[in-house]
Amino acid sequence: MLIMAASVGVALLAGLAVVQVLLAAGAPLGRFAWGGQHVVLPAGLRVGSAVSVAVYAAVAVVLLDRAEVVDVLPDGLVHVLAWVLTGYFTLGTAMNAVSRSRPERLVMTPVALALAVVCLLLALG
């Protein structure tokens, strides 16, 4: 079950990474991210999108490590990080749910919620 949860989480993160790469490249998807205030992100938010890709990759490593697919971090640290990520994505769910951007609310809220559930399952596992 942990491998399945981690796989779902990594797939969601990969999808988010694709969106962030497109946003960083100037694609007109800004209504789905960063509060949805821009169709095309300004330079500063494009940099933030690029950095997000690296963060998603690090999160994916934590999820895979917690599911024992890889072993790159100390077990105690991975367990703590799984709980931290559960809180992070729970907060992200709330933040996306109150976004002024309807597209962000409709798309990113369920994605963040799914990631929160995945992280919870891994933290409990």
C-alpha positions as CSV (number, residue, x, y, z in Angstrom):
1,M,0.0,0.0,0.0
2,L,2.9,2.4,0.7
3,I,4.3,1.9,-2.7
4,M,0.9,2.6,-4.3
5,A,0.5,5.8,-2.2
6,A,4.0,6.9,-3.1
7,S,3.4,6.2,-6.8
8,V,0.2,8.3,-6.8
9,G,2.1,11.1,-5.0
10,V,5.0,11.0,-7.5
11,A,2.6,11.0,-10.4
12,L,0.8,14.1,-9.0
13,L,4.1,15.8,-8.4
14,A,5.2,15.0,-11.9
15,G,2.1,16.6,-13.3
16,L,2.6,19.7,-11.1
17,A,6.2,19.8,-12.3
18,V,5.1,19.9,-15.9
19,V,2.7,22.7,-15.2
20,Q,5.4,24.6,-13.4
21,V,7.8,24.2,-16.3
22,L,5.2,25.5,-18.7
23,L,4.5,28.4,-16.4
24,A,8.3,29.2,-16.1
25,A,8.5,29.1,-19.9
26,G,5.7,31.7,-20.2
27,A,2.7,29.5,-21.0
28,P,-0.6,31.2,-20.4
29,L,-1.6,29.0,-17.4
30,G,-1.1,31.5,-14.7
31,R,-4.7,31.3,-13.5
32,F,-3.9,27.8,-12.1
33,A,-1.1,28.9,-9.9
34,W,0.3,31.6,-7.6
35,G,-3.1,33.0,-6.7
36,G,-4.2,33.1,-10.4
37,Q,-3.7,36.8,-10.8
38,H,-1.7,36.6,-14.0
39,V,-2.4,34.8,-17.2
40,V,1.3,34.8,-18.0
41,L,3.5,34.9,-15.0
42,P,5.9,37.8,-14.4
43,A,9.6,37.1,-14.2
44,G,9.7,36.6,-10.4
45,L,6.9,34.1,-10.4
46,R,8.5,32.3,-13.3
47,V,11.6,31.8,-11.2
48,G,9.4,30.6,-8.4
49,S,7.8,28.0,-10.7
50,A,11.3,26.8,-11.8
51,V,12.3,26.4,-8.2
52,S,9.1,24.6,-7.5
53,V,10.2,21.8,-9.9
54,A,13.2,21.2,-7.7
55,V,11.1,21.2,-4.6
56,Y,8.7,18.7,-6.1
57,A,11.6,16.4,-7.0
58,A,12.9,16.5,-3.4
59,V,9.4,15.7,-2.2
60,A,9.2,12.8,-4.6
61,V,12.4,11.4,-3.1
62,V,10.9,11.7,0.4
63,L,7.8,9.8,-0.7
64,L,9.7,7.1,-2.4
65,D,12.1,6.8,0.5
66,R,9.2,6.5,3.0
67,A,7.7,3.7,0.8
68,E,11.1,2.0,0.8
69,V,11.4,2.2,-3.0
70,V,14.7,4.1,-2.5
71,D,17.0,4.5,0.5
72,V,18.8,7.8,0.4
73,L,17.8,9.5,3.7
74,P,17.9,8.4,7.3
75,D,14.7,6.6,8.3
76,G,13.9,9.0,11.2
77,L,14.3,12.0,9.0
78,V,12.0,10.6,6.4
79,H,9.3,9.8,8.9
80,V,9.4,13.4,10.3
81,L,9.4,14.8,6.7
82,A,6.4,12.7,5.8
83,W,4.5,14.4,8.7
84,V,5.9,17.8,7.7
85,L,4.7,17.3,4.1
86,T,1.3,16.2,5.4
87,G,1.0,19.5,7.1
88,Y,2.3,21.4,4.2
89,F,-0.1,19.9,1.7
90,T,-3.0,20.3,4.1
91,L,-2.2,24.0,4.4
92,G,-1.8,24.0,0.6
93,T,-5.3,22.5,0.3
94,A,-6.7,25.3,2.5
95,M,-4.8,28.0,0.6
96,N,-6.0,26.8,-2.8
97,A,-9.6,26.4,-1.6
98,V,-9.7,30.2,-0.7
99,S,-7.9,31.3,-3.9
100,R,-9.5,34.2,-5.8
101,S,-8.9,32.2,-8.9
102,R,-11.7,29.8,-9.7
103,P,-9.5,27.6,-12.0
104,E,-6.9,27.3,-9.2
105,R,-9.6,26.4,-6.7
106,L,-11.1,23.8,-8.9
107,V,-7.9,22.1,-10.1
108,M,-5.3,22.7,-7.4
109,T,-7.4,22.2,-4.3
110,P,-8.1,18.5,-5.1
111,V,-4.5,17.9,-6.1
112,A,-3.2,19.4,-2.9
113,L,-5.8,17.3,-0.9
114,A,-4.7,14.2,-2.7
115,L,-1.1,14.9,-1.9
116,A,-2.0,15.5,1.8
117,V,-3.8,12.2,1.9
118,V,-0.8,10.4,0.3
119,C,1.6,12.0,2.7
120,L,-0.7,11.1,5.7
121,L,-0.8,7.5,4.5
122,L,3.0,7.4,4.2
123,A,3.4,9.1,7.6
124,L,1.2,6.5,9.3
125,G,2.6,3.6,7.4
